[in-house]
Amino acid sequence: MRLAIDDRKIRILQAIINDYIVTGEPVGSRTIAKKYDLGIGSATIRNEMADLEEMGYLEQPHTSAGRIPSSKGYRLYVDQLMQREQLTREEELRIKEYIINSAMYEVDKVLKEACVLLSELTNLMKRSRIVSMQLIGIDKSNIVAVIVTDSGVIKNHRIRVSHMPMESELDRINEVLNIKLKNLTIDAINLQVINEIKEELKGFDDLFNAILPALYKSLNESTKSDLLVEGTTNLFNYAEYNDIEKVKDMLQLISNKDCVIELLEPSGDITIKIGDENYIPEAKDCSVITAEYCLGGRPIGNIGLIGPQRINYSKVISIMAQVIKELNKSLRNQSLE
């Protein structure tokens, strides 16, 4: 006989998942009967839990223990039962201010500080074309050169100068650079182009001498994706990682750059992969939540969070969405678009 997941089973499953996310302890029928007003007794709940286990939505880690959600159970919860938690105004402001403050000088810092476990994945091809270049004065002796390529990637370099141009002079320099360099590849920046730029930038020799190395460095960097990982130790706040074998699996996973990059590949605005949906064995007990950050509507990298399956999905997804919103805005403000 094929079992159907009716409304009562749905309510019991949701209660079990909500309880397990908070406690990390297997959930029994008595706990559900006492803590959740479902209008049924523990014996009925126990029978329904047995059905949910048979259907693959629950698991029983030990014979005498309660049940825990399976990957299938979490998937049903995320797709059909969960409601995104509304962030408080204070939480939204904290995310916004944190990213803005991180973005004051370097784009890389925005990406590094965006969330606990952050992945900045960029592909900068040697044949990339320059879309725009902008020099931004940040203090009396430092300028940031922000270079945007046709692949949507932003690279920034700090340049020290002995004399800071006035704002109007910087505007003129930016205009010259964008006229001379737009749509050029590294091979196309020949001696003629260099001499033309040098002629236009007479009186700003130290700035001119610093710009070219920044360009060549940006366009010559490796095509291989970069990975930034932050907040690894926060994982061990979860009781799951009191198990030394799970700790070993997680550390092995995080140390394998190629595996992490593949895990953090989103397939939409926000992608959630749960348990066995992560094909890498070391990630079978994890949930991976990823999202794309964009420039001008074009995806330029991924940001992801790796945690246990009982992660607080409703809160984490809301935070992820807000971080991406502010990150996109920050990147957009630092480009010429």
CORUR-V43495 format. One record per pair of residues at least 12 apart in sequence whose ideal C-beta (glycine too) atoms are under 10 Angstrom apart, sorted by the first residue. I is the first residue (numbers start at 0). J is the second residue. D is the distance in whole Angstrom. If there is no record, write none. Layout:
BEGIN
((I,J,D) (I,J,D))
END
This chain:
BEGIN
((1,54,9) (2,47,10) (2,50,5) (2,51,9) (2,53,6) (2,54,5) (3,50,9) (3,54,9) (4,47,10) (4,50,9) (4,51,8) (4,54,6) (4,56,7) (4,75,8) (5,47,9) (5,50,10) (7,37,8) (7,38,9) (7,39,7) (7,43,8) (7,44,9) (7,47,6) (7,50,10) (8,47,5) (8,48,9) (8,50,7) (8,51,6) (8,54,8) (8,56,8) (9,51,10) (9,56,10) (9,75,8) (9,76,10) (9,79,8) (9,80,7) (10,31,9) (10,35,8) (10,37,6) (10,38,9) (10,39,9) (10,44,10) (10,47,9) (10,80,9) (11,26,10) (11,28,9) (11,31,6) (11,35,8) (11,37,7) (11,39,8) (11,43,9) (11,44,6) (11,45,10) (11,47,5) (11,48,7) (11,50,9) (11,51,7) (11,56,10) (11,57,9) (11,66,10) (12,47,9) (12,48,9) (12,51,6) (12,54,10) (12,56,6) (12,57,7) (12,66,10) (12,68,7) (12,72,6) (12,73,10) (12,75,7) (12,76,7) (12,80,8) (13,35,9) (13,68,10) (13,72,10) (13,75,9) (13,76,7) (13,79,10) (13,80,5) (13,81,9) (14,26,8) (14,30,9) (14,31,5) (14,32,10) (14,34,8) (14,35,4) (14,36,10) (14,37,7) (14,44,9) (15,27,10) (15,28,10) (15,30,9) (15,31,7) (15,35,9) (15,44,9) (15,48,7) (15,51,8) (15,56,9) (15,57,7) (15,65,8) (15,66,6) (15,67,8) (15,68,6) (15,72,8) (15,76,10) (16,56,9) (16,57,9) (16,67,9) (16,68,5) (16,72,6) (16,73,7) (16,75,9) (16,76,5) (16,77,10) (16,80,8) (16,81,9) (16,308,10) (16,309,8) (16,312,9) (17,34,9) (17,35,8) (17,68,10) (17,76,9) (17,80,9) (17,81,10) (17,311,10) (17,313,10) (18,30,7) (18,31,7) (18,34,7) (18,35,8) (18,65,9) (18,67,10) (18,68,10) (18,309,10) (19,57,10) (19,65,9) (19,66,9) (19,67,6) (19,68,6) (19,72,9) (19,73,10) (19,308,9) (19,309,5) (20,68,9) (20,73,9) (20,76,9) (20,307,10) (20,308,9) (20,309,5) (20,310,7) (20,311,6) (20,312,8) (20,313,9) (20,314,10) (21,309,9) (21,311,8) (22,238,9) (22,309,9) (23,67,9) (23,237,7) (23,238,4) (23,239,7) (23,241,10) (23,307,8) (23,309,6) (24,64,9) (24,65,8) (24,67,9) (24,238,8) (25,57,10) (25,58,9) (25,59,8) (25,60,6) (25,61,8) (25,63,10) (25,64,4) (25,65,4) (25,66,6) (25,67,5) (26,48,8) (26,57,9) (26,64,9) (26,65,5) (26,66,6) (26,67,7) (26,68,9) (27,41,8) (27,44,9) (27,45,8) (27,48,8) (27,63,10) (27,64,8) (27,65,4) (27,66,8) (28,40,9) (28,41,4) (28,42,7) (28,43,8) (28,44,4) (28,45,4) (28,46,9) (28,47,8) (28,48,6) (28,49,9) (28,65,8) (28,66,9) (29,41,5) (29,44,8) (29,45,9) (29,65,9) (30,44,9) (30,65,7) (31,44,5) (31,45,9) (31,47,9) (31,48,8) (31,65,9) (31,66,10) (32,44,6) (32,45,9) (45,65,10) (45,66,10) (48,65,8) (48,66,5) (49,66,9) (51,66,7) (51,68,9) (51,69,9) (51,71,10) (51,72,7) (52,66,6) (52,69,8) (52,72,10) (54,69,10) (54,71,8) (54,72,9) (54,75,10) (55,69,6) (55,70,9) (55,71,5) (55,72,8) (55,75,10) (56,68,7) (56,69,6) (56,70,10) (56,71,6) (56,72,4) (56,73,9) (56,74,9) (56,75,6) (56,76,9) (57,69,6) (57,71,9) (57,72,6) (58,70,9) (58,71,9) (58,72,8) (67,308,9) (67,309,8) (68,273,9) (68,274,9) (68,308,7) (68,309,7) (69,273,9) (69,274,7) (69,275,9) (69,308,9) (70,272,9) (70,273,5) (70,274,3) (70,275,5) (70,276,7) (70,277,9) (70,283,8) (70,284,9) (70,286,9) (70,308,7) (71,273,9) (71,274,8) (71,275,9) (71,276,10) (72,273,9) (72,274,10) (72,308,9) (73,271,9) (73,273,5) (73,274,7) (73,276,10) (73,286,7) (73,308,6) (73,309,8) (73,310,9) (73,312,8) (74,271,8) (74,272,10) (74,273,6) (74,274,8) (74,275,10) (74,276,8) (76,273,9) (76,312,7) (76,313,9) (77,271,6) (77,273,7) (77,286,9) (77,288,10) (77,312,6) (77,313,9) (77,316,8) (78,271,9) (80,312,10) (80,313,10) (81,271,10) (81,311,10) (81,312,6) (81,313,5) (81,316,8) (82,313,6) (82,317,10) (83,269,10) (83,312,9) (83,313,6) (83,314,8) (83,315,10) (83,316,6) (83,317,5) (83,318,10) (83,320,8) (84,311,8) (84,312,9) (84,313,4) (84,314,5) (84,315,9) (84,316,8) (84,317,5) (84,318,9) (85,313,9) (85,314,10) (85,317,7) (86,314,8) (86,317,5) (86,318,7) (86,320,9) (86,321,6) (90,314,9) (90,317,9) (90,318,8) (90,321,8) (91,317,10) (91,318,10) (91,321,6) (91,324,9) (91,325,9) (93,321,10) (94,113,9) (94,114,9) (94,318,7) (94,321,5) (94,322,6) (94,324,9) (94,325,6) (94,326,9) (95,321,8) (95,322,10) (95,324,9) (95,325,5) (95,328,9) (95,329,9) (96,325,9) (97,109,10) (97,112,7) (97,113,8) (97,114,10) (97,322,9) (97,325,8) (98,110,10) (98,112,7) (98,113,6) (98,114,10) (98,321,10) (98,322,7) (98,324,10) (98,325,5) (98,326,6) (98,328,8) (98,329,5) (98,330,10) (99,325,8) (99,328,9) (99,329,7) (99,332,9) (100,112,9) (101,113,8) (101,326,10) (101,329,8) (102,325,9) (102,326,9) (102,328,10) (102,329,5) (102,330,8) (102,332,8) (102,333,7) (103,137,8) (103,143,10) (104,135,9) (104,137,6) (104,138,9) (104,141,8) (104,143,6) (104,155,9) (104,157,7) (105,137,10) (105,143,7) (105,145,10) (105,155,6) (105,156,9) (105,157,7) (105,333,10) (106,119,9) (106,143,9) (106,145,7) (106,152,10) (106,153,5) (106,154,8) (106,155,5) (106,329,8) (106,330,7) (106,333,6) (106,334,9) (107,119,7) (107,121,10) (107,153,9) (107,154,9) (107,155,7) (107,225,9) (107,227,8) (108,155,10) (109,153,10) (109,155,10) (109,292,9) (109,325,9) (109,326,7) (109,329,5) (109,330,7) (109,333,8) (110,153,10) (110,225,9) (110,227,6) (110,229,10) (110,292,8) (110,300,7) (110,302,8) (110,326,8) (110,329,10) (110,330,9) (111,227,5) (111,228,10) (111,229,7) (112,227,10) (112,229,8) (113,227,9) (113,229,9) (113,292,8) (113,302,6) (113,319,10) (113,322,6) (113,323,9) (113,325,8) (113,326,6) (113,329,9) (114,229,8) (114,230,8) (114,290,10) (114,302,6) (114,303,9) (114,304,6) (114,315,10) (114,318,7) (114,319,7) (114,322,5) (114,323,10) (114,326,9) (115,228,10) (115,229,6) (115,230,3) (115,231,9) (115,232,10) (115,233,5) (115,234,9) (115,304,7) (115,305,10) (115,306,9) (115,315,10) (115,318,10) (116,227,9) (116,228,6) (116,229,6) (116,230,5) (116,231,7) (116,233,8) (116,234,8) (116,253,9) (116,259,9) (116,263,9) (116,287,10) (116,288,10) (116,302,9) (116,303,7) (116,304,5) (116,305,6) (116,306,8) (117,226,9) (117,227,5) (117,228,7) (117,229,5) (117,230,8) (117,263,10) (117,300,10) (117,301,10) (117,302,6) (117,303,8) (117,304,9) (117,322,9) (117,326,10) (118,224,9) (118,225,9) (118,226,6) (118,227,6) (118,228,7) (118,229,9) (118,259,7) (118,260,7) (118,262,9) (118,263,5) (118,264,10) (118,289,8) (118,300,8) (118,301,6) (118,302,6) (118,303,5) (118,304,9) (118,305,9) (119,224,9) (119,225,6) (119,226,7) (119,227,5) (119,228,10) (119,292,9) (119,299,9) (119,300,5) (119,301,8) (119,302,8) (120,224,5) (120,225,7) (120,226,7) (120,227,9) (120,259,10) (120,260,6) (120,263,7) (120,264,8) (120,289,10) (120,291,9) (120,292,10) (120,298,10) (120,299,9) (120,300,5) (120,301,5) (120,302,9) (120,303,9) (121,148,10) (121,150,8) (121,151,9) (121,152,5) (121,153,8) (121,154,8) (121,220,9) (121,222,10) (121,223,10) (121,224,7) (121,225,6) (121,226,10) (121,299,7) (121,300,5) (121,301,10) (122,148,10) (122,150,6) (122,151,9) (122,152,7) (122,221,10) (122,222,6) (122,223,8) (122,224,6) (122,225,9) (122,299,8) (122,300,9) (123,146,10) (123,148,6) (123,150,7) (123,151,10) (123,152,5) (123,153,10) (123,154,7) (123,217,7) (123,218,7) (123,219,9) (123,220,5) (123,221,8) (123,222,7) (123,223,10) (123,224,10) (123,225,9) (123,299,10) (124,148,8) (124,149,9) (124,150,6) (124,152,9) (124,184,9) (124,218,9) (124,220,10) (124,222,6) (125,184,8) (125,185,7) (125,186,9) (125,218,7) (125,219,6) (125,220,8) (125,221,9) (125,222,7) (126,148,10) (126,149,10) (126,150,10) (126,184,5) (126,185,8) (126,186,8) (126,218,8) (126,222,10) (127,146,10) (127,147,10) (127,148,4) (127,149,6) (127,150,5) (127,151,10) (127,152,7) (127,154,10) (127,184,7) (127,185,8) (127,217,8) (127,218,6) (127,219,10) (127,220,10) (127,222,9) (128,148,6) (128,149,4) (128,150,9) (128,180,9) (128,181,8) (128,182,5) (128,183,6) (128,184,5) (128,185,9) (128,187,8) (128,218,9) (129,146,7) (129,147,8) (129,148,6) (129,149,8) (129,176,9) (129,177,9) (129,179,10) (129,180,5) (129,181,6) (129,182,7) (129,183,6) (129,184,8) (129,185,9) (129,187,9) (129,188,9) (129,214,8) (129,217,9) (129,218,8) (130,146,9) (130,147,5) (130,148,6) (130,149,5) (130,150,9) (130,151,8) (130,152,10) (130,153,10) (130,177,9) (130,180,10) (130,181,7) (130,182,8) (130,294,10) (130,295,9) (130,334,8) (130,335,8) (130,336,9) (131,145,8) (131,146,8) (131,147,5) (131,148,9) (131,153,10) (131,173,9) (131,176,9) (131,177,6) (131,180,9) (131,181,7) (131,334,7) (131,335,4) (131,336,8) (132,144,7) (132,145,7) (132,146,5) (132,147,7) (132,148,10) (132,154,10) (132,172,10) (132,173,7) (132,176,5) (132,177,6) (132,179,9) (132,180,6) (132,181,8) (132,210,8) (132,213,9) (132,214,8) (132,217,9) (132,335,8) (133,145,5) (133,146,8) (133,147,8) (133,155,10) (133,169,9) (133,170,10) (133,172,10) (133,173,5) (133,176,8) (133,177,8) (133,333,8) (133,334,8) (133,335,5) (134,158,8) (134,160,10) (134,164,8) (134,168,10) (134,169,6) (134,170,9) (134,172,6) (134,173,6) (134,176,7) (134,206,8) (134,209,10) (134,210,8) (134,213,10) (135,155,9) (135,169,8) (135,173,9) (135,333,8) (136,158,10) (136,160,9) (136,163,6) (136,164,7) (136,165,9) (136,166,7) (136,168,10) (136,169,6) (137,157,8) (137,158,10) (137,163,10) (138,163,8) (139,160,9) (139,162,9) (139,163,5) (140,158,10) (140,159,6) (140,160,6) (140,161,7) (140,162,9) (140,163,7) (141,157,6) (141,158,7) (141,159,6) (141,160,7) (141,163,8) (142,156,9) (142,157,7) (142,158,5) (142,159,8) (142,160,6) (142,163,7) (142,164,8) (142,169,8) (142,172,10) (142,206,7) (142,209,8) (142,210,10) (143,155,5) (143,156,7) (143,157,6) (143,158,7) (143,213,10) (143,333,9) (144,156,5) (144,157,8) (144,158,6) (144,173,10) (144,176,9) (144,206,9) (144,209,8) (144,210,6) (144,213,5) (144,214,8) (144,217,9) (145,173,10) (145,213,10) (145,333,6) (145,334,7) (145,335,8) (146,176,10) (146,180,9) (146,210,10) (146,213,7) (146,214,7) (146,216,9) (146,217,5) (146,218,8) (146,334,10) (147,217,10) (147,294,7) (147,295,9) (147,299,10) (147,330,10) (147,333,9) (147,334,5) (147,335,7) (147,336,8) (148,184,10) (148,217,8) (148,218,8) (148,299,10) (149,182,8) (149,184,9) (149,297,9) (150,294,10) (150,297,8) (150,299,7) (151,293,8) (151,294,5) (151,295,7) (151,296,9) (151,297,4) (151,298,7) (151,299,4) (151,300,9) (151,330,10) (151,334,9) (152,217,9) (152,220,9) (152,294,8) (152,297,10) (152,299,6) (152,300,8) (153,217,9) (153,294,7) (153,299,7) (153,300,10) (153,330,6) (153,331,10) (153,333,7) (153,334,6) (154,213,8) (154,214,9) (154,216,8) (154,217,4) (154,218,9) (154,220,8) (155,213,9) (155,217,9) (155,333,8) (156,209,8) (156,210,9) (156,212,8) (156,213,4) (156,214,9) (156,216,7) (156,217,7) (157,209,9) (157,213,9) (158,205,8) (158,206,7) (158,208,9) (158,209,4) (158,210,7) (158,212,9) (158,213,7) (159,205,8) (159,206,10) (159,209,8) (160,203,8) (160,205,5) (160,206,6) (160,209,7) (161,204,10) (161,205,6) (161,206,9) (162,202,9) (162,203,8) (162,204,10) (162,205,8) (162,206,9) (163,206,10) (164,200,10) (164,202,9) (164,203,6) (164,206,7) (168,200,10) (168,202,9) (168,203,8) (168,206,10) (169,203,10) (169,206,9) (171,199,9) (171,200,9) (171,203,10) (172,196,10) (172,199,8) (172,200,6) (172,203,7) (172,206,7) (172,207,9) (172,210,9) (173,335,8) (174,199,9) (175,195,9) (175,196,7) (175,198,10) (175,199,4) (175,200,7) (176,196,7) (176,199,9) (176,200,9) (176,207,10) (176,210,7) (176,214,9) (177,335,8) (178,195,10) (178,196,9) (178,199,9) (179,192,6) (179,193,9) (179,195,6) (179,196,5) (179,199,7) (179,200,10) (180,192,8) (180,196,8) (180,210,9) (180,214,7) (183,214,9) (183,218,9) (184,218,7) (185,214,8) (185,215,7) (185,217,9) (185,218,4) (185,219,6) (186,218,9) (188,211,8) (188,214,7) (188,215,8) (188,218,8) (193,207,9) (193,210,10) (193,211,7) (196,210,8) (196,211,8) (197,210,10) (197,211,9) (223,256,9) (223,257,10) (223,260,9) (224,256,8) (224,257,9) (224,260,5) (224,263,10) (224,300,8) (224,301,9) (225,256,9) (225,260,9) (225,300,9) (226,253,10) (226,256,5) (226,257,9) (226,259,6) (226,260,6) (226,263,8) (226,301,10) (227,302,10) (228,253,6) (228,254,9) (228,256,9) (228,259,7) (228,303,10) (228,305,9) (230,304,9) (230,305,10) (231,249,8) (231,250,8) (231,253,6) (231,254,10) (231,305,9) (233,306,9) (234,246,9) (234,249,6) (234,250,9) (234,253,9) (234,285,9) (234,305,8) (234,306,7) (234,307,8) (235,249,9) (236,306,10) (237,306,7) (237,307,5) (237,309,8) (237,310,9) (238,307,9) (238,309,9) (239,284,7) (239,285,9) (239,306,9) (239,307,5) (239,308,8) (239,309,8) (240,284,10) (240,307,8) (242,284,10) (245,281,9) (245,284,7) (245,285,10) (245,307,9) (247,281,9) (248,279,10) (248,280,8) (248,281,4) (248,282,8) (248,283,9) (248,284,8) (248,285,9) (249,281,7) (249,282,9) (249,284,9) (249,285,8) (249,305,8) (249,306,10) (249,307,9) (250,281,9) (251,280,10) (251,281,6) (252,277,9) (252,279,7) (252,280,9) (252,281,4) (252,282,6) (252,285,8) (252,305,8) (253,281,9) (253,305,8) (254,281,10) (255,279,8) (255,281,8) (258,277,10) (258,278,10) (258,279,5) (258,280,10) (258,281,7) (258,282,8) (259,279,9) (259,282,9) (259,287,9) (259,303,8) (259,305,8) (260,301,8) (260,303,10) (261,277,10) (261,278,9) (261,279,7) (261,282,10) (262,277,6) (262,278,9) (262,279,6) (262,281,10) (262,282,6) (262,285,8) (262,287,5) (262,289,8) (262,301,10) (262,303,7) (262,305,7) (263,287,7) (263,288,9) (263,289,5) (263,290,10) (263,300,10) (263,301,5) (263,302,8) (263,303,4) (263,304,9) (263,305,8) (264,287,10) (264,289,7) (264,291,10) (264,301,7) (264,303,9) (265,287,10) (265,288,9) (265,289,4) (265,290,6) (265,291,5) (265,298,8) (265,301,6) (265,302,9) (265,303,8) (266,289,9) (266,291,10) (267,289,9) (267,290,9) (267,291,8) (268,289,10) (268,290,6) (268,291,7) (268,319,10) (268,320,8) (268,323,8) (269,288,7) (269,289,7) (269,290,5) (269,291,9) (269,315,10) (269,316,6) (269,319,6) (269,320,6) (269,323,8) (270,287,8) (270,288,7) (270,289,5) (270,290,7) (270,291,9) (270,301,9) (270,303,9) (271,286,7) (271,287,8) (271,288,5) (271,289,8) (271,290,10) (271,304,10) (271,310,9) (271,312,7) (271,315,9) (271,316,7) (271,319,10) (272,285,8) (272,286,7) (272,287,5) (272,288,8) (272,289,8) (272,303,10) (272,305,10) (273,285,8) (273,286,5) (273,287,8) (273,288,9) (273,308,6) (273,310,9) (273,312,9) (274,286,7) (274,287,10) (274,307,10) (274,308,5) (275,308,10) (277,305,9) (282,305,7) (283,308,9) (284,307,7) (284,308,6) (285,305,6) (285,306,7) (285,307,7) (285,308,7) (285,310,9) (286,304,8) (286,305,8) (286,306,6) (286,307,7) (286,308,5) (286,309,8) (286,310,5) (286,312,8) (286,315,9) (287,303,6) (287,304,7) (287,305,5) (287,306,8) (287,310,10) (288,302,9) (288,303,7) (288,304,5) (288,305,8) (288,306,8) (288,310,8) (288,312,8) (288,315,6) (288,316,7) (288,318,10) (288,319,6) (289,301,5) (289,302,7) (289,303,4) (289,304,8) (289,305,9) (289,319,8) (290,302,6) (290,303,8) (290,304,9) (290,316,9) (290,319,6) (290,320,7) (290,322,8) (290,323,5) (290,324,10) (290,326,9) (291,323,8) (291,327,9) (292,322,9) (292,323,6) (292,324,10) (292,325,10) (292,326,5) (292,327,6) (292,329,9) (292,330,7) (293,323,8) (293,326,9) (293,327,5) (293,330,8) (293,331,9) (294,327,8) (294,330,5) (294,331,6) (294,333,9) (294,334,6) (294,336,7) (295,327,10) (295,330,9) (295,331,7) (295,334,8) (295,335,10) (295,336,5) (296,327,9) (296,331,10) (296,336,10) (299,327,10) (299,330,8) (300,326,9) (300,330,9) (302,319,8) (302,322,7) (302,323,7) (302,326,7) (303,319,9) (304,316,10) (304,318,9) (304,319,7) (304,322,10))
END
